[in-house]
């Protein structure tokens, strides 16, 4: 999730309007909502001091708002938390073994696609373990992803979460018969 999406996510989670949060941050009354909208739409990027103030107002860590640096453990954890917030993954404890898995029960189409992609990755890793491919072939698959992966094409979406293919329903009055 990008910074603006994270700001919007936590603001709505806390039940705050853009104007309310903007006022908490000290923006003028006549532009508080506009300023927040600019950050949420990513027309503007908050500097570190504003990110810290937003985090304090939202009662979260500044790292939860910022685009995470996955080279640090904190950044990696916040990336995983963001994926959990989007209902793409869930964490499980299976007899003392911590597991992350695609949350297809709640995540819908995107989680089903993630599940297929993770399955494809697992299959490639199993080929490496079984000696069917070399480390170089495995790395080529990973570092050129998704070029050598057709999981997007073979993704099977459970029937109970199929997208509506008939399009939006039209509202309004029926035309009068002539």
C-alpha positions as a LaTeX table, in Angstrom:
\begin{tabular}{lrrr}
\hline
Residue & $x$ (\AA) & $y$ (\AA) & $z$ (\AA) \\
\hline
Unk1 & 0.00 & 0.00 & 0.00 \\
Unk2 & 1.23 & 3.47 & $-0.82$ \\
Unk3 & 1.49 & 6.18 & 1.81 \\
Unk4 & $-1.77$ & 7.87 & 0.83 \\
Unk5 & $-3.66$ & 4.59 & 1.00 \\
Unk6 & $-2.24$ & 3.93 & 4.47 \\
Unk7 & $-3.27$ & 7.40 & 5.69 \\
Unk8 & $-6.81$ & 6.84 & 4.38 \\
Unk9 & $-6.94$ & 3.32 & 5.82 \\
Unk10 & $-5.99$ & 4.39 & 9.35 \\
Unk11 & $-8.08$ & 7.57 & 9.24 \\
Unk12 & $-11.23$ & 5.63 & 8.31 \\
Unk13 & $-10.32$ & 2.90 & 10.81 \\
Unk14 & $-10.35$ & 5.57 & 13.51 \\
Unk15 & $-13.64$ & 6.99 & 12.21 \\
Unk16 & $-12.13$ & 10.38 & 11.40 \\
Unk17 & $-13.07$ & 12.67 & 8.54 \\
Unk18 & $-10.36$ & 14.31 & 6.45 \\
Unk19 & $-11.31$ & 17.66 & 7.96 \\
Unk20 & $-11.12$ & 16.36 & 11.54 \\
Unk21 & $-7.66$ & 14.85 & 11.07 \\
Unk22 & $-6.51$ & 17.95 & 9.19 \\
Unk23 & $-7.63$ & 20.16 & 12.06 \\
Unk24 & $-5.85$ & 17.88 & 14.55 \\
Unk25 & $-2.69$ & 18.41 & 12.50 \\
Unk26 & $-3.09$ & 22.18 & 12.68 \\
Unk27 & $-4.24$ & 22.87 & 9.12 \\
Unk28 & $-6.54$ & 25.91 & 8.69 \\
Unk29 & $-10.28$ & 25.24 & 8.98 \\
Unk30 & $-10.97$ & 26.27 & 5.37 \\
Unk31 & $-8.41$ & 23.87 & 3.88 \\
Unk32 & $-7.95$ & 21.01 & 6.39 \\
Unk33 & $-9.95$ & 18.49 & 4.35 \\
Unk34 & $-8.33$ & 19.56 & 1.07 \\
Unk35 & $-4.83$ & 19.15 & 2.49 \\
Unk36 & $-5.63$ & 15.66 & 3.79 \\
Unk37 & $-7.17$ & 14.72 & 0.45 \\
Unk38 & $-3.95$ & 15.80 & $-1.28$ \\
Unk39 & $-1.93$ & 13.43 & 0.92 \\
Unk40 & $-4.40$ & 10.57 & 0.50 \\
Unk41 & $-4.46$ & 11.00 & $-3.30$ \\
Unk42 & $-0.66$ & 11.33 & $-3.25$ \\
Unk43 & $-0.66$ & 14.76 & $-4.87$ \\
Unk44 & 1.53 & 15.67 & $-1.90$ \\
Unk45 & 3.92 & 13.57 & 0.18 \\
Unk46 & 4.09 & 14.23 & 3.92 \\
Unk47 & 7.53 & 15.05 & 5.31 \\
Unk48 & 8.84 & 13.12 & 8.30 \\
Unk49 & 7.54 & 15.61 & 10.87 \\
Unk50 & 4.03 & 15.58 & 9.39 \\
Unk51 & 4.09 & 11.77 & 9.14 \\
Unk52 & 5.02 & 11.65 & 12.84 \\
Unk53 & 2.18 & 14.04 & 13.71 \\
Unk54 & $-0.31$ & 11.98 & 11.67 \\
Unk55 & 0.88 & 8.80 & 13.36 \\
Unk56 & 0.42 & 10.37 & 16.78 \\
Unk57 & $-3.07$ & 11.61 & 15.90 \\
Unk58 & $-3.98$ & 8.16 & 14.54 \\
Unk59 & $-2.32$ & 6.37 & 17.49 \\
Unk60 & $-0.01$ & 4.28 & 15.30 \\
Unk61 & 3.69 & 4.06 & 14.52 \\
Unk62 & 4.99 & 6.39 & 11.79 \\
Unk63 & 6.33 & 3.24 & 10.14 \\
Unk64 & 2.74 & 2.07 & 9.63 \\
Unk65 & 2.10 & 5.10 & 7.38 \\
Unk66 & 5.35 & 5.33 & 5.46 \\
Unk67 & 6.10 & 3.13 & 2.48 \\
Unk68 & 7.96 & 0.36 & 4.28 \\
Unk69 & 11.61 & $-0.40$ & 3.78 \\
Unk70 & 11.58 & $-4.19$ & 3.54 \\
Unk71 & 15.31 & $-4.30$ & 4.14 \\
Unk72 & 14.59 & $-3.69$ & 7.81 \\
Unk73 & 12.66 & $-6.08$ & 10.04 \\
Unk74 & 10.27 & $-3.28$ & 11.14 \\
Unk75 & 9.60 & $-2.34$ & 7.51 \\
Unk76 & 9.04 & $-5.97$ & 6.56 \\
Unk77 & 6.60 & $-6.42$ & 9.45 \\
Unk78 & 4.62 & $-3.32$ & 8.43 \\
Unk79 & 4.47 & $-4.65$ & 4.86 \\
Unk80 & 3.00 & $-7.90$ & 6.19 \\
Unk81 & 0.56 & $-5.96$ & 8.38 \\
Unk82 & $-0.57$ & $-3.97$ & 5.31 \\
Unk83 & $-1.17$ & $-7.22$ & 3.41 \\
Unk84 & $-3.19$ & $-8.50$ & 6.35 \\
Unk85 & $-5.20$ & $-5.25$ & 6.42 \\
Unk86 & $-6.05$ & $-5.75$ & 2.74 \\
Unk87 & $-7.19$ & $-9.31$ & 3.58 \\
Unk88 & $-4.56$ & $-10.85$ & 1.31 \\
Unk89 & $-2.66$ & $-12.86$ & 3.93 \\
Unk90 & $-3.27$ & $-14.31$ & 7.35 \\
Unk91 & $-0.85$ & $-15.52$ & 9.96 \\
Unk92 & $-1.36$ & $-18.93$ & 11.55 \\
Unk93 & 0.37 & $-20.95$ & 14.24 \\
Unk94 & 0.40 & $-24.58$ & 13.14 \\
Unk95 & 1.79 & $-26.58$ & 16.05 \\
Unk96 & 4.44 & $-23.97$ & 16.81 \\
Unk97 & 5.28 & $-23.31$ & 13.16 \\
Unk98 & 4.39 & $-19.76$ & 12.10 \\
Unk99 & 2.80 & $-19.73$ & 8.65 \\
Unk100 & 1.64 & $-16.98$ & 6.32 \\
Unk101 & $-0.97$ & $-17.92$ & 3.77 \\
Unk102 & $-3.19$ & $-16.25$ & 1.24 \\
Unk103 & $-6.46$ & $-15.33$ & 2.94 \\
Unk104 & $-8.80$ & $-16.69$ & 0.26 \\
Unk105 & $-11.65$ & $-17.01$ & 2.75 \\
Unk106 & $-11.99$ & $-13.24$ & 3.09 \\
Unk107 & $-9.69$ & $-11.74$ & 0.48 \\
Unk108 & $-11.74$ & $-12.43$ & $-2.61$ \\
Unk109 & $-10.31$ & $-12.41$ & $-6.11$ \\
Unk110 & $-6.97$ & $-10.78$ & $-5.25$ \\
Unk111 & $-6.29$ & $-13.28$ & $-2.47$ \\
Unk112 & $-7.18$ & $-16.15$ & $-4.81$ \\
Unk113 & $-4.70$ & $-14.78$ & $-7.34$ \\
Unk114 & $-2.07$ & $-14.40$ & $-4.61$ \\
Unk115 & $-2.75$ & $-17.97$ & $-3.51$ \\
Unk116 & $-2.14$ & $-19.20$ & $-7.09$ \\
Unk117 & 1.08 & $-17.21$ & $-7.35$ \\
Unk118 & 2.34 & $-18.50$ & $-4.00$ \\
Unk119 & 1.48 & $-22.04$ & $-5.12$ \\
Unk120 & 3.50 & $-21.50$ & $-8.28$ \\
Unk121 & 6.44 & $-20.23$ & $-6.22$ \\
Unk122 & 6.13 & $-23.26$ & $-3.93$ \\
Unk123 & 6.17 & $-25.58$ & $-6.95$ \\
Unk124 & 9.35 & $-23.96$ & $-8.29$ \\
Unk125 & 11.00 & $-24.25$ & $-4.86$ \\
Unk126 & 9.98 & $-27.92$ & $-4.67$ \\
Unk127 & 11.55 & $-28.53$ & $-8.11$ \\
Unk128 & 14.79 & $-27.03$ & $-6.76$ \\
Unk129 & 14.67 & $-29.23$ & $-3.63$ \\
Unk130 & 14.00 & $-32.32$ & $-5.76$ \\
Unk131 & 16.92 & $-31.51$ & $-8.07$ \\
Unk132 & 14.64 & $-31.03$ & $-11.09$ \\
Unk133 & 16.01 & $-27.52$ & $-11.67$ \\
Unk134 & 19.27 & $-25.81$ & $-10.75$ \\
Unk135 & 19.69 & $-22.90$ & $-8.34$ \\
Unk136 & 20.40 & $-20.73$ & $-11.37$ \\
Unk137 & 17.10 & $-21.77$ & $-13.01$ \\
Unk138 & 15.25 & $-21.12$ & $-9.76$ \\
Unk139 & 16.84 & $-17.69$ & $-9.41$ \\
Unk140 & 16.05 & $-16.94$ & $-13.05$ \\
Unk141 & 12.39 & $-17.72$ & $-12.35$ \\
Unk142 & 12.34 & $-15.48$ & $-9.25$ \\
Unk143 & 14.36 & $-12.56$ & $-10.60$ \\
Unk144 & 12.39 & $-12.37$ & $-13.85$ \\
Unk145 & 9.04 & $-12.85$ & $-12.15$ \\
Unk146 & 6.40 & $-12.98$ & $-13.58$ \\
Unk147 & 7.95 & $-13.60$ & $-17.04$ \\
Unk148 & 8.32 & $-17.35$ & $-16.48$ \\
Unk149 & 5.21 & $-17.83$ & $-14.36$ \\
Unk150 & 1.83 & $-18.52$ & $-15.91$ \\
Unk151 & $-0.06$ & $-18.70$ & $-12.60$ \\
Unk152 & $-2.00$ & $-15.56$ & $-13.46$ \\
Unk153 & $-3.40$ & $-17.37$ & $-16.46$ \\
Unk154 & $-4.17$ & $-20.59$ & $-14.55$ \\
Unk155 & $-5.65$ & $-18.89$ & $-11.50$ \\
Unk156 & $-8.86$ & $-20.59$ & $-10.44$ \\
Unk157 & $-11.24$ & $-18.32$ & $-8.60$ \\
Unk158 & $-13.64$ & $-20.11$ & $-6.29$ \\
Unk159 & $-17.22$ & $-19.80$ & $-7.61$ \\
Unk160 & $-18.48$ & $-18.11$ & $-4.46$ \\
Unk161 & $-16.16$ & $-15.13$ & $-5.03$ \\
Unk162 & $-16.46$ & $-14.75$ & $-8.80$ \\
Unk163 & $-16.61$ & $-11.09$ & $-9.87$ \\
Unk164 & $-19.91$ & $-9.75$ & $-11.19$ \\
Unk165 & $-19.51$ & $-10.04$ & $-14.95$ \\
Unk166 & $-22.86$ & $-8.52$ & $-15.77$ \\
Unk167 & $-21.72$ & $-5.04$ & $-14.85$ \\
Unk168 & $-23.35$ & $-2.55$ & $-12.53$ \\
Unk169 & $-27.09$ & $-2.56$ & $-12.19$ \\
Unk170 & $-28.75$ & 0.52 & $-13.58$ \\
Unk171 & $-30.93$ & 2.53 & $-11.27$ \\
Unk172 & $-33.77$ & 4.83 & $-11.98$ \\
Unk173 & $-37.17$ & 4.59 & $-13.53$ \\
Unk174 & $-38.07$ & 2.20 & $-16.27$ \\
Unk175 & $-38.83$ & 3.93 & $-19.55$ \\
Unk176 & $-42.50$ & 4.50 & $-20.19$ \\
Unk177 & $-44.07$ & 2.28 & $-22.81$ \\
Unk178 & $-45.26$ & 4.18 & $-25.87$ \\
\hline
\end{tabular}
